Amino acid sequence: MLARLHETQPGRVIEVDLDDEDGMMIYEAELATPDGRLIEVEIDAASGRILALDEEDGD
């Protein structure tokens, strides 16, 4: 899962959680990009498909 994430979004993984969202297991990963942005990514735990990628607001 982390290797696939790094293929699309480089950065250092800060935190990973596994959650059950309506019967679907979802990894929620937070990473810091090389340029200092914080990105939150939701990944389907079964397929490894990235479901959402959002930049966190720094305010």
Backbone bond lengths (Angstrom), bond angles and torsions (degrees), N, CA, C in turn:
res aa  C-N    CA-C-N  psi(-1)  N-CA   C-N-CA  omega(-1)  CA-C   N-CA-C  phi
1 M - - - 1.447 - - 1.518 110.13 -
2 L 1.319 118.35 -45.89 1.461 120.74 -178.73 1.524 111.81 -67.68
3 A 1.324 117.07 -35.70 1.466 119.91 178.13 1.520 110.41 -63.06
4 R 1.313 117.27 -43.31 1.466 120.93 178.58 1.528 110.55 -64.19
5 L 1.318 116.92 -39.29 1.457 121.06 178.40 1.524 110.41 -61.76
6 H 1.321 117.47 -44.84 1.465 121.10 -179.26 1.520 112.93 -66.17
7 E 1.339 117.51 -23.61 1.460 120.30 176.15 1.521 111.39 -65.69
8 T 1.325 117.00 -34.70 1.461 120.85 -176.33 1.517 113.40 -101.73
9 Q 1.334 117.45 -27.82 1.459 120.76 -176.58 1.524 109.83 -141.32
10 P 1.336 116.88 98.07 1.461 118.63 179.25 1.529 110.99 -68.62
11 G 1.310 115.55 149.88 1.457 120.27 177.91 1.516 110.97 154.90
12 R 1.314 114.38 176.57 1.461 121.83 -179.66 1.517 108.54 -99.45
13 V 1.330 116.23 124.68 1.466 121.19 179.80 1.520 108.55 -72.39
14 I 1.319 115.62 127.02 1.463 122.07 -179.62 1.521 110.41 -98.05
15 E 1.341 115.98 -41.18 1.465 120.00 -175.51 1.522 109.49 -154.61
16 V 1.335 116.51 145.26 1.461 122.30 174.58 1.525 108.05 -135.72
17 D 1.327 115.97 130.91 1.466 122.21 175.78 1.513 108.16 -124.74
18 L 1.317 116.69 150.42 1.456 122.53 174.24 1.516 107.27 -114.39
19 D 1.341 116.65 120.30 1.460 121.70 -176.61 1.520 110.51 -124.62
20 D 1.315 115.49 151.45 1.467 122.67 174.06 1.524 106.79 -99.20
21 E 1.335 116.04 111.59 1.455 121.33 178.69 1.531 108.41 -113.00
22 D 1.329 115.62 101.07 1.460 122.16 -179.82 1.519 112.33 54.61
23 G 1.335 116.84 43.58 1.459 122.10 177.53 1.514 114.84 85.03
24 M 1.316 117.73 -1.12 1.471 122.38 178.88 1.531 108.40 -108.65
25 M 1.319 116.52 124.94 1.461 120.26 179.80 1.532 108.88 -80.95
26 I 1.329 115.09 125.62 1.459 122.12 -175.19 1.525 109.39 -127.15
27 Y 1.343 115.68 129.00 1.456 120.05 169.13 1.518 107.90 -84.75
28 E 1.324 115.90 133.13 1.457 121.12 171.76 1.518 106.88 -113.71
29 A 1.314 116.01 115.18 1.462 121.04 -177.41 1.524 109.49 -115.55
30 E 1.312 115.71 140.84 1.456 121.45 174.41 1.521 107.33 -115.67
31 L 1.334 116.44 130.20 1.456 118.65 177.88 1.507 112.11 -134.92
32 A 1.324 114.01 155.58 1.453 122.53 175.32 1.524 106.90 -104.26
33 T 1.330 116.02 124.13 1.460 120.87 -179.38 1.526 109.89 -78.20
34 P 1.332 117.27 163.04 1.464 119.92 178.71 1.530 113.21 -58.29
35 D 1.346 117.70 -25.99 1.465 119.84 179.48 1.536 112.81 -93.79
36 G 1.356 116.89 10.54 1.461 121.43 171.72 1.520 116.68 92.36
37 R 1.318 118.75 4.08 1.464 120.54 177.78 1.526 110.03 -81.20
38 L 1.333 116.70 152.81 1.462 122.43 174.32 1.517 108.04 -103.46
39 I 1.334 116.24 128.33 1.450 122.82 -177.49 1.525 108.37 -122.56
40 E 1.337 116.58 135.33 1.462 121.32 173.46 1.520 108.01 -110.22
41 V 1.329 115.43 130.32 1.458 121.41 -176.20 1.525 109.24 -124.87
42 E 1.337 116.04 134.76 1.462 121.70 173.38 1.518 107.76 -107.90
43 I 1.346 115.81 129.75 1.462 121.75 -175.43 1.524 109.18 -129.28
44 D 1.332 116.11 132.98 1.459 121.87 175.23 1.526 107.70 -66.43
45 A 1.335 117.33 117.80 1.460 121.43 -175.82 1.526 111.96 -65.91
46 A 1.323 118.34 -28.46 1.462 121.21 -178.02 1.526 112.11 -77.20
47 S 1.330 117.27 -42.46 1.468 120.32 -174.11 1.525 113.85 -104.62
48 G 1.333 116.80 -20.46 1.457 120.43 -175.58 1.516 113.01 82.55
49 R 1.331 117.12 3.89 1.460 121.64 -178.85 1.529 110.46 -73.04
50 I 1.337 116.55 134.75 1.459 121.39 176.95 1.524 107.89 -76.02
51 L 1.332 115.48 123.07 1.456 121.47 -177.82 1.514 112.32 -95.03
52 A 1.319 116.99 -34.74 1.474 121.15 -178.47 1.516 108.57 -154.39
53 L 1.315 114.63 146.41 1.459 121.76 177.15 1.515 106.89 -140.22
54 D 1.315 117.04 113.85 1.457 121.72 -175.51 1.515 110.54 -128.81
55 E 1.319 114.82 136.81 1.458 119.81 174.65 1.526 107.24 -84.37
56 E 1.323 115.85 130.91 1.456 120.29 179.62 1.512 109.52 -79.38
57 D 1.318 115.15 142.35 1.460 121.58 179.12 1.517 109.62 -74.05
58 G 1.312 117.05 128.99 1.458 121.57 -177.32 1.505 115.22 -79.54
59 D 1.337 118.41 -1.83 1.473 121.22 -177.85 1.503 112.61 -77.99
